[in-house]
Amino acid sequence: MKIVLPSFAERLQPLRKAKKVTQRQMAELLDCTEQHYQKIEYGKVNAPATTVIFLADYFGVTTDYLLGRE
């Protein structure tokens, strides 16, 4: 039996949209380009631990939730 956990990207986008923040605004918060943020949100690049912690605090969730380990 294979257990499939939700991916970081599947958790991040709905949180951003619920907060009504654009990808551009998120990129500014993270001090990166919009294209780099898009790659994080689409699961094309891994986010550093410090970014995951920042995002968890920003959205009021745990890092485990963001990483699909709730």
Stockholm file with secondary structure:
# STOCKHOLM 1.0

chainA/1-70         MKIVLPSFAERLQPLRKAKKVTQRQMAELLDCTEQHYQKIEYGKVNAPATTVIFLADYFGVTTDYLLGRE
#=GR chainA/1-70 SS CCCCCCCHHHHHHHHHHHTTCCHHHHHHHHTSCHHHHHHHHTTSSCCCHHHHHHHHHHHTCCHHHHTTCC
#=GC SS_cons        CCCCCCCHHHHHHHHHHHTTCCHHHHHHHHTSCHHHHHHHHTTSSCCCHHHHHHHHHHHTCCHHHHTTCC
//
